[in-house]
């Protein structure tokens, strides 16, 4: 059996930077891409000799492709080896590619099919979990290289991981990637929640772009947008430099947006165009067709729009190859540059321009100091030209960082080293509460909604939040009939339904509210102030009621089974402390 081996180039970039926990000595950023995947490693140990940063480093990108033999349940090859195996022995197994697109719930059609019994992650008795399989081999190769070249970094407990995911992904899709990391053996379910961080690709690209912009001075208050255009997805977000916590701080100014409209979809559109050209030629040479597709993907797609002379040369080459597949070379329709532009490129590029326009709408007319264009597709001369021509009057400077195709990978490592660098976030979800548990049924048999079905909005999608700000929601609380409340999230846009269905909202957490208040109080009603503070994928909850404050353990905004959270009272009144003391005295009396 052919060995599963990824060929990586390894160096470790030593980064002098504080982290939340001294136990992490190494950050491994993993970028599972639509067409290519890669890793980047940062050492968090200070260099005792020079005490400064060393040269940046990355692993070589590998194709996100896998090959399974038909009679085996194990991954046979991945990356370039998988592609080579498929091209050499296509009938011997199953070729899997672009599997990341299955996690984008906005795509309804044109997804590449997965072979029988293969799923992106969900594990059953006899299926293949293809994302976990790929991550397992990626992680294994990375750890092997680290152990060989840097034997001081052999303790896996010192590793922190950071995965970059598309900005528009739902919380469920992000959770699937975490589940894949568990299945791949990268982390364990019982590991600390900060062992694996998830970062939006737009945020990661922003951190990379800023670190590489030596020719551009971004000062406090500078506003910049990142357009990270990759093979599968395009992610955008706008930020403002914030020196309130140091020179590395940035604020999110807009809600990040993204869509599956990367360069891989150019290939899909070109393939459809070729099929239209050859529709009336059933005997067309399929080998020649493969050559035409390959040349488009490796040459024309990447350099289209750079120079007219070069474009003409490449389209002539495509027509020459295309002509070789015809028995009668006098009866065929050549491809033209205008046709490639209007049918293949413009629908994808126009979609990206529309996404950028929506970012400007969120800015309310403010202009940009800089727009960074990153990612593999971001290197496209045609995409760059269309962006500059369209937004030149609203952007002072356009910047394409060197080797920006690795922006997400390296930016994710920077985020893993210092996740507190984001001083303000824009919420991607609307959060609210219901006065019942997730399993409670409506107490109204008339068919009309009841109060226990009502969704009380606490904070809306698109609101700016930071970890120093508490958001308060006041609620009328009845200790006789309200044993618990539930926190839900709504991912849709305005208007927010007052009585959403269970399919429209996601349960985040359930809270026990049987607070031990003074039973002698004449009224059973109190005003309860529920306070929330939003951090990195987590929510802190406190409740103030009748002059007493209760708090809950940190809630992680992920999918899965939810347990009712019990409260604690960090500073109970003296009467409660005294009561506990007397109870302890009684217990001590009866001890042997």
ChimeraX attribute file (.defattr): number of C-alpha atoms within 10 A of each C-alpha:
attribute: neighborCount
match mode: 1-to-1
recipient: residues
	/A:1	5
	/A:2	8
	/A:3	9
	/A:4	16
	/A:5	14
	/A:6	20
	/A:7	15
	/A:8	17
	/A:9	12
	/A:10	18
	/A:11	19
	/A:12	19
	/A:13	19
	/A:14	21
	/A:15	21
	/A:16	17
	/A:17	13
	/A:18	13
	/A:19	15
	/A:20	11
	/A:21	9
	/A:22	10
	/A:23	11
	/A:24	19
	/A:25	20
	/A:26	26
	/A:27	24
	/A:28	26
	/A:29	30
	/A:30	24
	/A:31	24
	/A:32	24
	/A:33	25
	/A:34	23
	/A:35	21
	/A:36	19
	/A:37	22
	/A:38	23
	/A:39	28
	/A:40	28
	/A:41	31
	/A:42	25
	/A:43	22
	/A:44	21
	/A:45	17
	/A:46	16
	/A:47	14
	/A:48	7
	/A:49	6
	/A:50	8
	/A:51	12
	/A:52	12
	/A:53	14
	/A:54	14
	/A:55	10
	/A:56	14
	/A:57	17
	/A:58	20
	/A:59	19
	/A:60	17
	/A:61	21
	/A:62	21
	/A:63	21
	/A:64	24
	/A:65	23
	/A:66	26
	/A:67	25
	/A:68	23
	/A:69	16
	/A:70	12
	/A:71	8
	/A:72	9
	/A:73	11
	/A:74	12
	/A:75	19
	/A:76	20
	/A:77	26
	/A:78	28
	/A:79	23
	/A:80	16
	/A:81	21
	/A:82	24
	/A:83	21
	/A:84	14
	/A:85	20
	/A:86	20
	/A:87	11
	/A:88	10
	/A:89	10
	/A:90	14
	/A:91	11
	/A:92	14
	/A:93	17
	/A:94	20
	/A:95	21
	/A:96	21
	/A:97	22
	/A:98	21
	/A:99	23
	/A:100	20
	/A:101	19
	/A:102	18
	/A:103	18
	/A:104	17
	/A:105	13
	/A:106	13
	/A:107	12
	/A:108	8
	/A:109	6
	/A:110	9
	/A:111	11
	/A:112	12
	/A:113	12
	/A:114	17
	/A:115	13
	/A:116	9
	/A:117	10
	/A:118	19
	/A:119	18
	/A:120	20
	/A:121	22
	/A:122	16
	/A:123	16
	/A:124	11
	/A:125	5
	/A:126	9
	/A:127	14
	/A:128	22
	/A:129	20
	/A:130	26
	/A:131	25
	/A:132	26
	/A:133	21
	/A:134	22
	/A:135	23
	/A:136	18
	/A:137	18
	/A:138	24
	/A:139	17
	/A:140	16
	/A:141	16
	/A:142	21
	/A:143	16
	/A:144	12
	/A:145	16
	/A:146	17
	/A:147	13
	/A:148	11
	/A:149	12
	/A:150	14
	/A:151	10
	/A:152	9
	/A:153	17
	/A:154	14
	/A:155	11
	/A:156	13
	/A:157	14
	/A:158	15
	/A:159	20
	/A:160	24
	/A:161	23
	/A:162	27
	/A:163	27
	/A:164	28
	/A:165	27
	/A:166	28
	/A:167	23
	/A:168	24
	/A:169	17
	/A:170	18
	/A:171	16
	/A:172	16
	/A:173	19
	/A:174	22
	/A:175	16
	/A:176	20
	/A:177	23
	/A:178	23
	/A:179	20
	/A:180	25
	/A:181	24
	/A:182	18
	/A:183	21
	/A:184	22
	/A:185	16
	/A:186	21
	/A:187	22
	/A:188	16
	/A:189	12
	/A:190	7
	/A:191	11
	/A:192	9
	/A:193	13
	/A:194	16
	/A:195	18
	/A:196	22
	/A:197	19
	/A:198	22
	/A:199	24
	/A:200	24
	/A:201	33
	/A:202	32
	/A:203	29
	/A:204	25
	/A:205	32
	/A:206	29
	/A:207	25
	/A:208	24
	/A:209	25
	/A:210	19
	/A:211	14
	/A:212	16
	/A:213	15
	/A:214	10
	/A:215	7
	/A:216	12
	/A:217	11
	/A:218	18
	/A:219	12
	/A:220	16
	/A:221	14
	/A:222	15
	/A:223	23
	/A:224	25
	/A:225	27
	/A:226	27
	/A:227	27
	/A:228	30
	/A:229	31
	/A:230	27
	/A:231	22
	/A:232	22
	/A:233	27
	/A:234	28
	/A:235	30
	/A:236	31
	/A:237	27
	/A:238	28
	/A:239	24
	/A:240	23
	/A:241	22
	/A:242	23
	/A:243	15
	/A:244	11
	/A:245	12
	/A:246	11
	/A:247	13
	/A:248	18
	/A:249	18
	/A:250	28
	/A:251	22
	/A:252	25
	/A:253	22
	/A:254	24
	/A:255	23
	/A:256	26
	/A:257	22
	/A:258	23
	/A:259	21
	/A:260	25
	/A:261	21
	/A:262	25
	/A:263	26
	/A:264	19
	/A:265	19
	/A:266	23
	/A:267	18
	/A:268	14
	/A:269	17
	/A:270	20
	/A:271	18
	/A:272	14
	/A:273	17
	/A:274	16
	/A:275	13
	/A:276	11
	/A:277	15
	/A:278	19
	/A:279	11
	/A:280	10
	/A:281	14
	/A:282	8
	/A:283	11
	/A:284	16
	/A:285	15
	/A:286	11
	/A:287	9
	/A:288	16
	/A:289	19
	/A:290	14
	/A:291	14
	/A:292	21
	/A:293	18
	/A:294	14
	/A:295	16
	/A:296	22
	/A:297	16
	/A:298	10
	/A:299	12
	/A:300	22
	/A:301	23
	/A:302	18
	/A:303	17
	/A:304	23
	/A:305	20
	/A:306	15
	/A:307	11
	/A:308	11
	/A:309	9
	/A:310	14
	/A:311	17
	/A:312	15
	/A:313	11
	/A:314	20
	/A:315	20
	/A:316	16
	/A:317	16
	/A:318	22
	/A:319	16
	/A:320	13
	/A:321	17
	/A:322	26
	/A:323	18
	/A:324	14
	/A:325	19
	/A:326	17
	/A:327	13
	/A:328	9
	/A:329	11
	/A:330	8
	/A:331	9
	/A:332	16
	/A:333	12
	/A:334	14
	/A:335	16
	/A:336	13
	/A:337	16
	/A:338	10
	/A:339	12
	/A:340	19
	/A:341	15
	/A:342	11
	/A:343	16
	/A:344	21
	/A:345	22
	/A:346	16
	/A:347	15
	/A:348	19
	/A:349	21
	/A:350	14
	/A:351	15
	/A:352	25
	/A:353	16
	/A:354	11
	/A:355	21
	/A:356	23
	/A:357	14
	/A:358	15
	/A:359	20
	/A:360	19
	/A:361	12
	/A:362	14
	/A:363	14
	/A:364	8
	/A:365	9
	/A:366	12
	/A:367	16
	/A:368	22
	/A:369	19
	/A:370	21
	/A:371	23
	/A:372	22
	/A:373	29
	/A:374	30
	/A:375	25
	/A:376	21
	/A:377	26
	/A:378	25
	/A:379	21
	/A:380	19
	/A:381	16
	/A:382	21
	/A:383	22
	/A:384	19
	/A:385	12
	/A:386	17
	/A:387	19
	/A:388	15
	/A:389	9
	/A:390	13
	/A:391	18
	/A:392	12
	/A:393	10
	/A:394	16
	/A:395	18
	/A:396	13
	/A:397	14
	/A:398	19
	/A:399	16
	/A:400	18
	/A:401	22
	/A:402	13
	/A:403	12
	/A:404	24
	/A:405	22
	/A:406	25
	/A:407	25
	/A:408	35
	/A:409	31
	/A:410	31
	/A:411	27
	/A:412	37
	/A:413	31
	/A:414	25
	/A:415	24
	/A:416	28
	/A:417	29
	/A:418	16
	/A:419	19
	/A:420	19
	/A:421	18
	/A:422	23
	/A:423	22
	/A:424	22
	/A:425	23
	/A:426	19
	/A:427	20
	/A:428	22
	/A:429	20
	/A:430	21
	/A:431	22
	/A:432	21
	/A:433	24
	/A:434	20
	/A:435	21
	/A:436	22
	/A:437	19
	/A:438	18
	/A:439	6
	/A:440	10
	/A:441	10
	/A:442	15
	/A:443	12
	/A:444	12
	/A:445	8
	/A:446	8
	/A:447	8
	/A:448	8
	/A:449	15
	/A:450	13
	/A:451	14
	/A:452	19
	/A:453	22
	/A:454	17
	/A:455	24
	/A:456	19
	/A:457	19
	/A:458	19
	/A:459	19
	/A:460	20
	/A:461	18
	/A:462	18
	/A:463	15
	/A:464	18
	/A:465	20
	/A:466	18
	/A:467	17
	/A:468	10
	/A:469	14
	/A:470	16
	/A:471	14
	/A:472	18
	/A:473	17
	/A:474	14
	/A:475	15
	/A:476	11
	/A:477	18
	/A:478	14
	/A:479	18
	/A:480	9
	/A:481	11
	/A:482	15
	/A:483	16
	/A:484	18
	/A:485	19
	/A:486	20
	/A:487	23
	/A:488	25
	/A:489	24
	/A:490	22
	/A:491	17
	/A:492	14
	/A:493	12
	/A:494	9
	/A:495	6
	/A:496	15
	/A:497	16
	/A:498	12
	/A:499	16
	/A:500	14
	/A:501	10
	/A:502	11
	/A:503	7
	/A:504	14
	/A:505	19
	/A:506	19
	/A:507	22
	/A:508	22
	/A:509	24
	/A:510	22
	/A:511	19
	/A:512	16
	/A:513	17
	/A:514	14
	/A:515	17
	/A:516	10
	/A:517	13
	/A:518	8
	/A:519	9
	/A:520	7
	/A:521	8
	/A:522	7
	/A:523	9
	/A:524	13
	/A:525	13
	/A:526	13
	/A:527	13
	/A:528	20
	/A:529	19
	/A:530	21
	/A:531	19
	/A:532	19
	/A:533	18
	/A:534	19
	/A:535	20
	/A:536	17
	/A:537	15
	/A:538	14
	/A:539	19
	/A:540	17
	/A:541	21
	/A:542	20
	/A:543	21
	/A:544	16
	/A:545	17
	/A:546	12
	/A:547	8
	/A:548	16
	/A:549	20
	/A:550	19
	/A:551	18
	/A:552	17
	/A:553	13
	/A:554	14
	/A:555	16
	/A:556	15
	/A:557	19
	/A:558	20
	/A:559	16
	/A:560	10
	/A:561	8
	/A:562	12
	/A:563	9
	/A:564	13
	/A:565	18
	/A:566	16
	/A:567	19
	/A:568	14
	/A:569	15
	/A:570	10
	/A:571	11
	/A:572	13
	/A:573	12
	/A:574	9
	/A:575	9
	/A:576	11
	/A:577	12
	/A:578	12
	/A:579	11
	/A:580	11
	/A:581	12
	/A:582	11
	/A:583	11
	/A:584	11
	/A:585	11
	/A:586	10
	/A:587	10
	/A:588	10
	/A:589	8
	/A:590	7
	/A:591	6
	/A:592	4
